[in-house]
Every structure is written in structure tokens, then in C-alpha cells.
């Protein structure tokens, strides 16, 4: 069961481990962080997409081994 609680300054979400891998949660949190940074930005859609592509590439470069060798690293 997914539980969502709203606190004065925070949103607390509880997700059973079986529903999402740690890699998926990390990607989701990174996307939330980027979205919050870009919310006040005057960047164009094209610039935002380029940044997202760069972040995805950087993340994959840093995490590739975790997926290609079955997480043995």
C-alpha cells in the first residue's frame, strides 16, 4: 500500500519495496529535483530537454555497471 502524508514543509511517501527498485526511486527523485530547479527557470524547452538528456547520460555512465553485470559491483 502506498501512503502519502502531507506535513507543513514536506511530503512523505511510503512505498513497499516490492513495488519499485532502488534504481527507479533514485531516477524519480532526480527528476523531482530537476523539475524543482527548472520550475523557476527562464530556460527554453529545448535547453531543458538538452539538460535532461545530459543528466540521463551522466546517470547512465555512473550506473551502467550496476545493470550490465547484474548489480555485482
PyMOL Python script that loads the backbone (N, CA, C, O; Angstrom):
from pymol import cmd

cmd.read_pdbstr("""\
ATOM      1  N   UNK A   1       0.832  -1.176   0.000  1.00  0.00           N
ATOM      2  CA  UNK A   1       0.000   0.000   0.000  1.00  0.00           C
ATOM      3  C   UNK A   1       0.880   1.244   0.000  1.00  0.00           C
ATOM      4  O   UNK A   1       1.830   1.339   0.777  1.00  0.00           O
ATOM      5  N   UNK A   2       0.572   2.167  -0.844  1.00  0.00           N
ATOM      6  CA  UNK A   2       1.303   3.429  -0.903  1.00  0.00           C
ATOM      7  C   UNK A   2       0.625   4.417   0.025  1.00  0.00           C
ATOM      8  O   UNK A   2      -0.591   4.602  -0.033  1.00  0.00           O
ATOM      9  N   UNK A   3       1.408   5.049   0.876  1.00  0.00           N
ATOM     10  CA  UNK A   3       0.886   6.005   1.847  1.00  0.00           C
ATOM     11  C   UNK A   3       1.502   7.373   1.550  1.00  0.00           C
ATOM     12  O   UNK A   3       2.718   7.497   1.404  1.00  0.00           O
ATOM     13  N   UNK A   4       0.658   8.390   1.464  1.00  0.00           N
ATOM     14  CA  UNK A   4       1.126   9.762   1.226  1.00  0.00           C
ATOM     15  C   UNK A   4       0.647  10.627   2.376  1.00  0.00           C
ATOM     16  O   UNK A   4      -0.548  10.689   2.665  1.00  0.00           O
ATOM     17  N   UNK A   5       1.592  11.298   3.034  1.00  0.00           N
ATOM     18  CA  UNK A   5       1.253  12.197   4.140  1.00  0.00           C
ATOM     19  C   UNK A   5       1.812  13.577   3.843  1.00  0.00           C
ATOM     20  O   UNK A   5       2.950  13.724   3.396  1.00  0.00           O
ATOM     21  N   UNK A   6       1.004  14.564   4.095  1.00  0.00           N
ATOM     22  CA  UNK A   6       1.411  15.953   3.906  1.00  0.00           C
ATOM     23  C   UNK A   6       1.733  16.553   5.258  1.00  0.00           C
ATOM     24  O   UNK A   6       0.914  16.535   6.177  1.00  0.00           O
ATOM     25  N   UNK A   7       2.946  17.087   5.363  1.00  0.00           N
ATOM     26  CA  UNK A   7       3.368  17.784   6.564  1.00  0.00           C
ATOM     27  C   UNK A   7       3.586  19.244   6.182  1.00  0.00           C
ATOM     28  O   UNK A   7       3.611  19.559   4.992  1.00  0.00           O
ATOM     29  N   UNK A   8       3.743  20.136   7.141  1.00  0.00           N
ATOM     30  CA  UNK A   8       3.863  21.556   6.805  1.00  0.00           C
ATOM     31  C   UNK A   8       4.892  21.869   5.723  1.00  0.00           C
ATOM     32  O   UNK A   8       4.622  22.675   4.833  1.00  0.00           O
ATOM     33  N   UNK A   9       6.057  21.250   5.788  1.00  0.00           N
ATOM     34  CA  UNK A   9       7.117  21.546   4.814  1.00  0.00           C
ATOM     35  C   UNK A   9       7.511  20.350   3.962  1.00  0.00           C
ATOM     36  O   UNK A   9       8.403  20.469   3.121  1.00  0.00           O
ATOM     37  N   UNK A  10       6.879  19.213   4.153  1.00  0.00           N
ATOM     38  CA  UNK A  10       7.302  18.000   3.476  1.00  0.00           C
ATOM     39  C   UNK A  10       6.122  17.183   2.975  1.00  0.00           C
ATOM     40  O   UNK A  10       4.995  17.298   3.458  1.00  0.00           O
ATOM     41  N   UNK A  11       6.425  16.365   2.000  1.00  0.00           N
ATOM     42  CA  UNK A  11       5.514  15.339   1.512  1.00  0.00           C
ATOM     43  C   UNK A  11       6.202  14.016   1.820  1.00  0.00           C
ATOM     44  O   UNK A  11       7.323  13.781   1.367  1.00  0.00           O
ATOM     45  N   UNK A  12       5.549  13.158   2.577  1.00  0.00           N
ATOM     46  CA  UNK A  12       6.143  11.883   2.968  1.00  0.00           C
ATOM     47  C   UNK A  12       5.401  10.771   2.230  1.00  0.00           C
ATOM     48  O   UNK A  12       4.189  10.610   2.374  1.00  0.00           O
ATOM     49  N   UNK A  13       6.153  10.009   1.435  1.00  0.00           N
ATOM     50  CA  UNK A  13       5.575   8.926   0.648  1.00  0.00           C
ATOM     51  C   UNK A  13       6.207   7.617   1.104  1.00  0.00           C
ATOM     52  O   UNK A  13       7.431   7.498   1.161  1.00  0.00           O
ATOM     53  N   UNK A  14       5.376   6.648   1.425  1.00  0.00           N
ATOM     54  CA  UNK A  14       5.847   5.326   1.799  1.00  0.00           C
ATOM     55  C   UNK A  14       5.421   4.353   0.704  1.00  0.00           C
ATOM     56  O   UNK A  14       4.239   4.246   0.378  1.00  0.00           O
ATOM     57  N   UNK A  15       6.401   3.647   0.141  1.00  0.00           N
ATOM     58  CA  UNK A  15       6.164   2.712  -0.956  1.00  0.00           C
ATOM     59  C   UNK A  15       6.760   1.363  -0.564  1.00  0.00           C
ATOM     60  O   UNK A  15       7.929   1.303  -0.182  1.00  0.00           O
ATOM     61  N   UNK A  16       5.998   0.291  -0.647  1.00  0.00           N
ATOM     62  CA  UNK A  16       6.567  -1.027  -0.358  1.00  0.00           C
ATOM     63  C   UNK A  16       7.749  -1.327  -1.289  1.00  0.00           C
ATOM     64  O   UNK A  16       7.693  -1.022  -2.480  1.00  0.00           O
ATOM     65  N   UNK A  17       8.783  -1.905  -0.763  1.00  0.00           N
ATOM     66  CA  UNK A  17       9.979  -2.214  -1.545  1.00  0.00           C
ATOM     67  C   UNK A  17       9.676  -3.032  -2.788  1.00  0.00           C
ATOM     68  O   UNK A  17      10.339  -2.871  -3.813  1.00  0.00           O
ATOM     69  N   UNK A  18       8.699  -3.893  -2.712  1.00  0.00           N
ATOM     70  CA  UNK A  18       8.384  -4.778  -3.835  1.00  0.00           C
ATOM     71  C   UNK A  18       7.815  -4.031  -5.034  1.00  0.00           C
ATOM     72  O   UNK A  18       7.807  -4.569  -6.141  1.00  0.00           O
ATOM     73  N   UNK A  19       7.345  -2.819  -4.842  1.00  0.00           N
ATOM     74  CA  UNK A  19       6.725  -2.074  -5.935  1.00  0.00           C
ATOM     75  C   UNK A  19       7.696  -1.278  -6.796  1.00  0.00           C
ATOM     76  O   UNK A  19       7.359  -0.918  -7.924  1.00  0.00           O
ATOM     77  N   UNK A  20       8.886  -0.999  -6.294  1.00  0.00           N
ATOM     78  CA  UNK A  20       9.809  -0.185  -7.083  1.00  0.00           C
ATOM     79  C   UNK A  20      11.249  -0.478  -6.676  1.00  0.00           C
ATOM     80  O   UNK A  20      11.567  -0.567  -5.490  1.00  0.00           O
ATOM     81  N   UNK A  21      12.112  -0.627  -7.677  1.00  0.00           N
ATOM     82  CA  UNK A  21      13.527  -0.864  -7.401  1.00  0.00           C
ATOM     83  C   UNK A  21      14.178   0.421  -6.904  1.00  0.00           C
ATOM     84  O   UNK A  21      13.657   1.517  -7.110  1.00  0.00           O
ATOM     85  N   UNK A  22      15.306   0.270  -6.259  1.00  0.00           N
ATOM     86  CA  UNK A  22      16.022   1.454  -5.777  1.00  0.00           C
ATOM     87  C   UNK A  22      16.477   2.323  -6.941  1.00  0.00           C
ATOM     88  O   UNK A  22      16.523   3.547  -6.812  1.00  0.00           O
ATOM     89  N   UNK A  23      16.811   1.717  -8.068  1.00  0.00           N
ATOM     90  CA  UNK A  23      17.217   2.492  -9.246  1.00  0.00           C
ATOM     91  C   UNK A  23      16.053   3.338  -9.750  1.00  0.00           C
ATOM     92  O   UNK A  23      16.241   4.496 -10.124  1.00  0.00           O
ATOM     93  N   UNK A  24      14.858   2.767  -9.761  1.00  0.00           N
ATOM     94  CA  UNK A  24      13.677   3.510 -10.202  1.00  0.00           C
ATOM     95  C   UNK A  24      13.403   4.682  -9.258  1.00  0.00           C
ATOM     96  O   UNK A  24      13.125   5.792  -9.712  1.00  0.00           O
ATOM     97  N   UNK A  25      13.479   4.441  -7.964  1.00  0.00           N
ATOM     98  CA  UNK A  25      13.229   5.503  -6.983  1.00  0.00           C
ATOM     99  C   UNK A  25      14.277   6.597  -7.122  1.00  0.00           C
ATOM    100  O   UNK A  25      13.941   7.779  -7.052  1.00  0.00           O
ATOM    101  N   UNK A  26      15.533   6.232  -7.316  1.00  0.00           N
ATOM    102  CA  UNK A  26      16.597   7.222  -7.486  1.00  0.00           C
ATOM    103  C   UNK A  26      16.332   8.080  -8.713  1.00  0.00           C
ATOM    104  O   UNK A  26      16.496   9.299  -8.667  1.00  0.00           O
ATOM    105  N   UNK A  27      15.927   7.456  -9.804  1.00  0.00           N
ATOM    106  CA  UNK A  27      15.616   8.199 -11.032  1.00  0.00           C
ATOM    107  C   UNK A  27      14.439   9.146 -10.803  1.00  0.00           C
ATOM    108  O   UNK A  27      14.464  10.293 -11.249  1.00  0.00           O
ATOM    109  N   UNK A  28      13.423   8.668 -10.118  1.00  0.00           N
ATOM    110  CA  UNK A  28      12.263   9.501  -9.803  1.00  0.00           C
ATOM    111  C   UNK A  28      12.665  10.715  -8.968  1.00  0.00           C
ATOM    112  O   UNK A  28      12.248  11.835  -9.260  1.00  0.00           O
ATOM    113  N   UNK A  29      13.463  10.499  -7.944  1.00  0.00           N
ATOM    114  CA  UNK A  29      13.896  11.602  -7.082  1.00  0.00           C
ATOM    115  C   UNK A  29      14.753  12.607  -7.835  1.00  0.00           C
ATOM    116  O   UNK A  29      14.648  13.811  -7.604  1.00  0.00           O
ATOM    117  N   UNK A  30      15.592  12.124  -8.725  1.00  0.00           N
ATOM    118  CA  UNK A  30      16.409  13.031  -9.536  1.00  0.00           C
ATOM    119  C   UNK A  30      15.515  13.879 -10.435  1.00  0.00           C
ATOM    120  O   UNK A  30      15.756  15.073 -10.610  1.00  0.00           O
ATOM    121  N   UNK A  31      14.494  13.266 -10.995  1.00  0.00           N
ATOM    122  CA  UNK A  31      13.560  14.005 -11.854  1.00  0.00           C
ATOM    123  C   UNK A  31      12.815  15.075 -11.052  1.00  0.00           C
ATOM    124  O   UNK A  31      12.610  16.185 -11.545  1.00  0.00           O
ATOM    125  N   UNK A  32      12.410  14.753  -9.827  1.00  0.00           N
ATOM    126  CA  UNK A  32      11.742  15.733  -8.961  1.00  0.00           C
ATOM    127  C   UNK A  32      12.693  16.894  -8.669  1.00  0.00           C
ATOM    128  O   UNK A  32      12.292  18.057  -8.700  1.00  0.00           O
ATOM    129  N   UNK A  33      13.949  16.568  -8.386  1.00  0.00           N
ATOM    130  CA  UNK A  33      14.938  17.616  -8.101  1.00  0.00           C
ATOM    131  C   UNK A  33      15.134  18.524  -9.305  1.00  0.00           C
ATOM    132  O   UNK A  33      15.141  19.746  -9.164  1.00  0.00           O
ATOM    133  N   UNK A  34      15.291  17.946 -10.472  1.00  0.00           N
ATOM    134  CA  UNK A  34      15.490  18.731 -11.690  1.00  0.00           C
ATOM    135  C   UNK A  34      14.255  19.580 -11.975  1.00  0.00           C
ATOM    136  O   UNK A  34      14.373  20.757 -12.313  1.00  0.00           O
ATOM    137  N   UNK A  35      13.075  18.988 -11.839  1.00  0.00           N
ATOM    138  CA  UNK A  35      11.838  19.747 -12.075  1.00  0.00           C
ATOM    139  C   UNK A  35      11.744  20.948 -11.146  1.00  0.00           C
ATOM    140  O   UNK A  35      11.316  22.023 -11.567  1.00  0.00           O
ATOM    141  N   UNK A  36      12.137  20.779  -9.888  1.00  0.00           N
ATOM    142  CA  UNK A  36      12.056  21.892  -8.946  1.00  0.00           C
ATOM    143  C   UNK A  36      13.049  22.995  -9.300  1.00  0.00           C
ATOM    144  O   UNK A  36      12.762  24.177  -9.110  1.00  0.00           O
ATOM    145  N   UNK A  37      14.206  22.613  -9.810  1.00  0.00           N
ATOM    146  CA  UNK A  37      15.196  23.604 -10.231  1.00  0.00           C
ATOM    147  C   UNK A  37      14.698  24.365 -11.449  1.00  0.00           C
ATOM    148  O   UNK A  37      14.839  25.585 -11.533  1.00  0.00           O
ATOM    149  N   UNK A  38      14.116  23.636 -12.387  1.00  0.00           N
ATOM    150  CA  UNK A  38      13.680  24.248 -13.639  1.00  0.00           C
ATOM    151  C   UNK A  38      12.381  25.036 -13.514  1.00  0.00           C
ATOM    152  O   UNK A  38      12.056  25.833 -14.394  1.00  0.00           O
ATOM    153  N   UNK A  39      11.636  24.824 -12.437  1.00  0.00           N
ATOM    154  CA  UNK A  39      10.340  25.489 -12.281  1.00  0.00           C
ATOM    155  C   UNK A  39      10.470  27.011 -12.327  1.00  0.00           C
ATOM    156  O   UNK A  39       9.600  27.692 -12.869  1.00  0.00           O
ATOM    157  N   UNK A  40      11.533  27.537 -11.770  1.00  0.00           N
ATOM    158  CA  UNK A  40      11.721  28.984 -11.756  1.00  0.00           C
ATOM    159  C   UNK A  40      12.664  29.469 -12.847  1.00  0.00           C
ATOM    160  O   UNK A  40      13.073  30.630 -12.857  1.00  0.00           O
ATOM    161  N   UNK A  41      13.000  28.583 -13.750  1.00  0.00           N
ATOM    162  CA  UNK A  41      13.969  28.902 -14.793  1.00  0.00           C
ATOM    163  C   UNK A  41      13.319  29.615 -15.978  1.00  0.00           C
ATOM    164  O   UNK A  41      12.132  29.446 -16.257  1.00  0.00           O
ATOM    165  N   UNK A  42      14.114  30.397 -16.649  1.00  0.00           N
ATOM    166  CA  UNK A  42      13.667  31.044 -17.880  1.00  0.00           C
ATOM    167  C   UNK A  42      14.219  30.312 -19.102  1.00  0.00           C
ATOM    168  O   UNK A  42      14.204  30.845 -20.211  1.00  0.00           O
ATOM    169  N   UNK A  43      14.699  29.105 -18.895  1.00  0.00           N
ATOM    170  CA  UNK A  43      15.265  28.301 -19.983  1.00  0.00           C
ATOM    171  C   UNK A  43      14.170  27.919 -20.977  1.00  0.00           C
ATOM    172  O   UNK A  43      13.001  27.776 -20.616  1.00  0.00           O
ATOM    173  N   UNK A  44      14.572  27.759 -22.224  1.00  0.00           N
ATOM    174  CA  UNK A  44      13.630  27.319 -23.249  1.00  0.00           C
ATOM    175  C   UNK A  44      13.400  25.823 -23.122  1.00  0.00           C
ATOM    176  O   UNK A  44      14.172  25.123 -22.467  1.00  0.00           O
ATOM    177  N   UNK A  45      12.344  25.338 -23.744  1.00  0.00           N
ATOM    178  CA  UNK A  45      12.049  23.906 -23.740  1.00  0.00           C
ATOM    179  C   UNK A  45      13.225  23.122 -24.318  1.00  0.00           C
ATOM    180  O   UNK A  45      13.575  22.056 -23.810  1.00  0.00           O
ATOM    181  N   UNK A  46      13.828  23.647 -25.371  1.00  0.00           N
ATOM    182  CA  UNK A  46      14.977  22.978 -25.997  1.00  0.00           C
ATOM    183  C   UNK A  46      16.156  22.882 -25.030  1.00  0.00           C
ATOM    184  O   UNK A  46      16.809  21.841 -24.960  1.00  0.00           O
ATOM    185  N   UNK A  47      16.436  23.945 -24.287  1.00  0.00           N
ATOM    186  CA  UNK A  47      17.530  23.927 -23.316  1.00  0.00           C
ATOM    187  C   UNK A  47      17.242  22.933 -22.190  1.00  0.00           C
ATOM    188  O   UNK A  47      18.140  22.234 -21.721  1.00  0.00           O
ATOM    189  N   UNK A  48      15.988  22.881 -21.769  1.00  0.00           N
ATOM    190  CA  UNK A  48      15.595  21.955 -20.704  1.00  0.00           C
ATOM    191  C   UNK A  48      15.762  20.514 -21.174  1.00  0.00           C
ATOM    192  O   UNK A  48      16.268  19.673 -20.431  1.00  0.00           O
ATOM    193  N   UNK A  49      15.341  20.228 -22.404  1.00  0.00           N
ATOM    194  CA  UNK A  49      15.490  18.874 -22.936  1.00  0.00           C
ATOM    195  C   UNK A  49      16.970  18.489 -23.064  1.00  0.00           C
ATOM    196  O   UNK A  49      17.340  17.349 -22.784  1.00  0.00           O
ATOM    197  N   UNK A  50      17.801  19.424 -23.480  1.00  0.00           N
ATOM    198  CA  UNK A  50      19.232  19.150 -23.604  1.00  0.00           C
ATOM    199  C   UNK A  50      19.834  18.835 -22.234  1.00  0.00           C
ATOM    200  O   UNK A  50      20.653  17.925 -22.106  1.00  0.00           O
ATOM    201  N   UNK A  51      19.428  19.585 -21.219  1.00  0.00           N
ATOM    202  CA  UNK A  51      19.908  19.337 -19.865  1.00  0.00           C
ATOM    203  C   UNK A  51      19.446  17.960 -19.376  1.00  0.00           C
ATOM    204  O   UNK A  51      20.222  17.212 -18.782  1.00  0.00           O
ATOM    205  N   UNK A  52      18.183  17.637 -19.630  1.00  0.00           N
ATOM    206  CA  UNK A  52      17.655  16.332 -19.223  1.00  0.00           C
ATOM    207  C   UNK A  52      18.421  15.202 -19.904  1.00  0.00           C
ATOM    208  O   UNK A  52      18.749  14.201 -19.268  1.00  0.00           O
ATOM    209  N   UNK A  53      18.705  15.360 -21.197  1.00  0.00           N
ATOM    210  CA  UNK A  53      19.468  14.342 -21.916  1.00  0.00           C
ATOM    211  C   UNK A  53      20.867  14.183 -21.326  1.00  0.00           C
ATOM    212  O   UNK A  53      21.370  13.066 -21.199  1.00  0.00           O
ATOM    213  N   UNK A  54      21.489  15.298 -20.969  1.00  0.00           N
ATOM    214  CA  UNK A  54      22.824  15.253 -20.374  1.00  0.00           C
ATOM    215  C   UNK A  54      22.774  14.547 -19.021  1.00  0.00           C
ATOM    216  O   UNK A  54      23.626  13.708 -18.728  1.00  0.00           O
ATOM    217  N   UNK A  55      21.780  14.881 -18.196  1.00  0.00           N
ATOM    218  CA  UNK A  55      21.660  14.239 -16.891  1.00  0.00           C
ATOM    219  C   UNK A  55      21.426  12.742 -17.039  1.00  0.00           C
ATOM    220  O   UNK A  55      22.022  11.945 -16.314  1.00  0.00           O
ATOM    221  N   UNK A  56      20.560  12.354 -17.975  1.00  0.00           N
ATOM    222  CA  UNK A  56      20.313  10.933 -18.210  1.00  0.00           C
ATOM    223  C   UNK A  56      21.607  10.235 -18.622  1.00  0.00           C
ATOM    224  O   UNK A  56      21.910   9.145 -18.136  1.00  0.00           O
ATOM    225  N   UNK A  57      22.366  10.864 -19.517  1.00  0.00           N
ATOM    226  CA  UNK A  57      23.630  10.279 -19.963  1.00  0.00           C
ATOM    227  C   UNK A  57      24.633  10.175 -18.832  1.00  0.00           C
ATOM    228  O   UNK A  57      25.321   9.163 -18.700  1.00  0.00           O
ATOM    229  N   UNK A  58      24.723  11.213 -18.015  1.00  0.00           N
ATOM    230  CA  UNK A  58      25.638  11.202 -16.879  1.00  0.00           C
ATOM    231  C   UNK A  58      25.240  10.119 -15.878  1.00  0.00           C
ATOM    232  O   UNK A  58      26.092   9.403 -15.350  1.00  0.00           O
ATOM    233  N   UNK A  59      23.929  10.009 -15.621  1.00  0.00           N
ATOM    234  CA  UNK A  59      23.451   8.997 -14.685  1.00  0.00           C
ATOM    235  C   UNK A  59      23.773   7.606 -15.213  1.00  0.00           C
ATOM    236  O   UNK A  59      24.247   6.747 -14.469  1.00  0.00           O
ATOM    237  N   UNK A  60      23.517   7.386 -16.491  1.00  0.00           N
ATOM    238  CA  UNK A  60      23.773   6.062 -17.066  1.00  0.00           C
ATOM    239  C   UNK A  60      25.261   5.738 -17.005  1.00  0.00           C
ATOM    240  O   UNK A  60      25.632   4.608 -16.684  1.00  0.00           O
ATOM    241  N   UNK A  61      26.109   6.700 -17.303  1.00  0.00           N
ATOM    242  CA  UNK A  61      27.559   6.471 -17.248  1.00  0.00           C
ATOM    243  C   UNK A  61      27.991   6.083 -15.836  1.00  0.00           C
ATOM    244  O   UNK A  61      28.857   5.225 -15.660  1.00  0.00           O
ATOM    245  N   UNK A  62      27.388   6.713 -14.837  1.00  0.00           N
ATOM    246  CA  UNK A  62      27.751   6.431 -13.448  1.00  0.00           C
ATOM    247  C   UNK A  62      27.167   5.111 -12.943  1.00  0.00           C
ATOM    248  O   UNK A  62      27.717   4.508 -12.021  1.00  0.00           O
ATOM    249  N   UNK A  63      26.062   4.656 -13.534  1.00  0.00           N
ATOM    250  CA  UNK A  63      25.355   3.493 -13.011  1.00  0.00           C
ATOM    251  C   UNK A  63      25.311   2.291 -13.944  1.00  0.00           C
ATOM    252  O   UNK A  63      24.742   1.258 -13.593  1.00  0.00           O
ATOM    253  N   UNK A  64      25.896   2.411 -15.113  1.00  0.00           N
ATOM    254  CA  UNK A  64      25.841   1.349 -16.127  1.00  0.00           C
ATOM    255  C   UNK A  64      26.258  -0.007 -15.567  1.00  0.00           C
ATOM    256  O   UNK A  64      25.579  -1.011 -15.785  1.00  0.00           O
ATOM    257  N   UNK A  65      27.368  -0.032 -14.853  1.00  0.00           N
ATOM    258  CA  UNK A  65      27.888  -1.303 -14.346  1.00  0.00           C
ATOM    259  C   UNK A  65      26.904  -2.015 -13.427  1.00  0.00           C
ATOM    260  O   UNK A  65      26.888  -3.245 -13.381  1.00  0.00           O
ATOM    261  N   UNK A  66      26.092  -1.272 -12.703  1.00  0.00           N
ATOM    262  CA  UNK A  66      25.119  -1.878 -11.792  1.00  0.00           C
ATOM    263  C   UNK A  66      24.084  -2.695 -12.544  1.00  0.00           C
ATOM    264  O   UNK A  66      23.531  -3.652 -12.002  1.00  0.00           O
ATOM    265  N   UNK A  67      23.823  -2.329 -13.774  1.00  0.00           N
ATOM    266  CA  UNK A  67      22.797  -3.015 -14.553  1.00  0.00           C
ATOM    267  C   UNK A  67      23.379  -4.046 -15.503  1.00  0.00           C
ATOM    268  O   UNK A  67      22.776  -5.097 -15.725  1.00  0.00           O
ATOM    269  N   UNK A  68      24.535  -3.759 -16.059  1.00  0.00           N
ATOM    270  CA  UNK A  68      25.105  -4.661 -17.056  1.00  0.00           C
ATOM    271  C   UNK A  68      25.694  -5.917 -16.464  1.00  0.00           C
ATOM    272  O   UNK A  68      25.747  -6.946 -17.139  1.00  0.00           O
ATOM    273  N   UNK A  69      26.143  -5.865 -15.210  1.00  0.00           N
ATOM    274  CA  UNK A  69      26.701  -7.083 -14.622  1.00  0.00           C
ATOM    275  C   UNK A  69      25.785  -7.658 -13.544  1.00  0.00           C
ATOM    276  O   UNK A  69      26.216  -8.439 -12.696  1.00  0.00           O
ATOM    277  N   UNK A  70      24.536  -7.263 -13.592  1.00  0.00           N
ATOM    278  CA  UNK A  70      23.560  -7.813 -12.639  1.00  0.00           C
ATOM    279  C   UNK A  70      23.715  -7.276 -11.242  1.00  0.00           C
ATOM    280  O   UNK A  70      23.285  -7.924 -10.289  1.00  0.00           O
ATOM    281  N   UNK A  71      24.323  -6.095 -11.083  1.00  0.00           N
ATOM    282  CA  UNK A  71      24.449  -5.493  -9.768  1.00  0.00           C
ATOM    283  C   UNK A  71      25.570  -6.049  -8.926  1.00  0.00           C
ATOM    284  O   UNK A  71      25.566  -5.879  -7.707  1.00  0.00           O
ATOM    285  N   UNK A  72      26.538  -6.715  -9.548  1.00  0.00           N
ATOM    286  CA  UNK A  72      27.632  -7.329  -8.795  1.00  0.00           C
ATOM    287  C   UNK A  72      28.672  -6.325  -8.325  1.00  0.00           C
ATOM    288  O   UNK A  72      29.535  -6.676  -7.519  1.00  0.00           O
ATOM    289  N   UNK A  73      28.616  -5.074  -8.809  1.00  0.00           N
ATOM    290  CA  UNK A  73      29.578  -4.047  -8.362  1.00  0.00           C
ATOM    291  C   UNK A  73      29.091  -3.296  -7.189  1.00  0.00           C
ATOM    292  O   UNK A  73      29.780  -2.403  -6.697  1.00  0.00           O
TER     293      UNK A  73
END
""", "prot")
cmd.dss("prot")
cmd.show_as("cartoon", "prot")
cmd.util.cbc("prot")
cmd.orient("prot")
